[in-house]
Amino acid sequence: MKISILLIFLIVLGVAVFELNPTVEYARIVVPEDAYVGKACDCQCILSARPWYSKINYWFWSFILIAPILAFSVTPQSSPLLRAARTLIAVLVCYALTRPALGLGLDIRKAPFTVYDTVPFQKTMDMVQCHGNSGIGAKTYISDIGWIYALVYVGWCEIIWRVRYKNRIKNLDFISELAAFIAVFFTALFIISALYIFTGLHTKFSN
């Protein structure tokens, strides 16, 4: 039953992303009339004039939804091999989504004002200062460390799953154990680093 529901959800999610993509992409080329009639309208003015749905990052929401759904797609009675497979699949899928999620997020917030061949003329063709680089450097960076984000998020979903079924779990699998450990380790590392930076300890040690 759970497998059927999961397959239906994934199909619906795939169709939603496929249908949303052209709408979001087109909304991101909307330019207010002020920019055409010569009134002052900078890059931020153009961004703020775009429809709300031009800011939908469907890759990010796919990332957020898939991990917990996969985590809870198995039961405590499922074999350790099946639970390990579901954790591995969740990590791989989430890792694959990190790059498009970050890329679209950067494009939505900072533009870039992409020029489309299907649009005869766009005011932003002349506004070179509004043309971004799609965050190429940042997307390459996230591709290199995206597995950490994926492992931490999937690991915490695994921890929540264990808390939910803590009295019914008989055997644990190595892959899920590793994901949970990495999630706790990197979360603790992040908290310690944040405290170190924001409490000013780094300046005391440097002096």
SULURMO-V442139 format. One record per pair of residues at least 12 apart in sequence whose ideal C-beta (glycine too) atoms are under 8 Angstrom apart, sorted by the first residue. I is the first residue (numbers start at 1). J is the second residue. If there is no record, write none. Layout:
I/J + I/J
This chain:
2/72 + 2/73 + 2/74 + 2/75 + 3/73 + 6/69 + 6/70 + 6/73 + 9/69 + 10/66 + 13/62 + 13/65 + 13/66 + 16/58 + 17/58 + 17/59 + 17/62 + 20/56 + 20/58 + 21/58 + 23/53 + 24/53 + 24/54 + 24/56 + 24/58 + 27/50 + 27/51 + 27/53 + 27/54 + 28/50 + 28/54 + 28/107 + 28/108 + 28/111 + 28/114 + 29/113 + 29/114 + 29/116 + 29/119 + 29/122 + 29/124 + 30/46 + 30/49 + 30/50 + 30/51 + 30/54 + 31/46 + 31/49 + 31/122 + 31/123 + 31/124 + 32/45 + 32/46 + 32/49 + 35/123 + 36/123 + 42/130 + 43/111 + 43/113 + 43/127 + 43/129 + 43/130 + 46/113 + 46/123 + 46/124 + 46/127 + 46/130 + 47/111 + 54/108 + 55/108 + 57/101 + 57/104 + 57/105 + 57/108 + 58/104 + 59/97 + 59/100 + 59/101 + 59/103 + 59/104 + 60/97 + 60/101 + 60/104 + 60/105 + 62/97 + 62/101 + 63/94 + 63/97 + 63/98 + 63/101 + 63/153 + 66/90 + 66/93 + 66/94 + 66/97 + 67/90 + 67/93 + 67/94 + 67/153 + 67/154 + 67/157 + 68/157 + 68/160 + 70/86 + 70/89 + 70/90 + 70/93 + 70/154 + 70/157 + 71/86 + 71/87 + 71/90 + 71/154 + 71/157 + 71/158 + 71/160 + 71/161 + 72/161 + 72/164 + 73/86 + 74/86 + 75/165 + 76/165 + 76/168 + 76/169 + 76/170 + 77/168 + 80/171 + 80/172 + 80/173 + 81/173 + 83/173 + 83/175 + 83/176 + 84/173 + 84/174 + 84/175 + 84/176 + 87/154 + 87/158 + 87/173 + 87/175 + 87/176 + 87/179 + 88/175 + 90/150 + 90/154 + 90/157 + 91/147 + 91/150 + 91/151 + 91/154 + 91/179 + 92/150 + 94/149 + 94/150 + 94/153 + 94/154 + 95/146 + 95/147 + 95/149 + 95/150 + 98/142 + 98/143 + 98/146 + 98/149 + 98/150 + 99/139 + 99/142 + 99/143 + 99/146 + 102/135 + 102/138 + 102/139 + 102/142 + 103/134 + 103/135 + 103/139 + 106/132 + 106/134 + 106/135 + 106/138 + 106/139 + 107/132 + 107/134 + 107/135 + 110/132 + 110/135 + 111/124 + 111/130 + 111/131 + 111/132 + 112/130 + 112/131 + 112/132 + 112/133 + 112/134 + 113/127 + 113/130 + 113/131 + 113/132 + 148/182 + 148/186 + 151/179 + 151/182 + 151/183 + 151/186 + 152/182 + 152/183 + 152/186 + 152/187 + 153/183 + 154/179 + 154/183 + 155/179 + 155/180 + 155/181 + 155/182 + 155/183 + 155/184 + 156/183 + 156/187 + 158/176 + 158/179 + 158/180 + 158/183 + 159/180 + 159/183 + 159/184 + 162/180
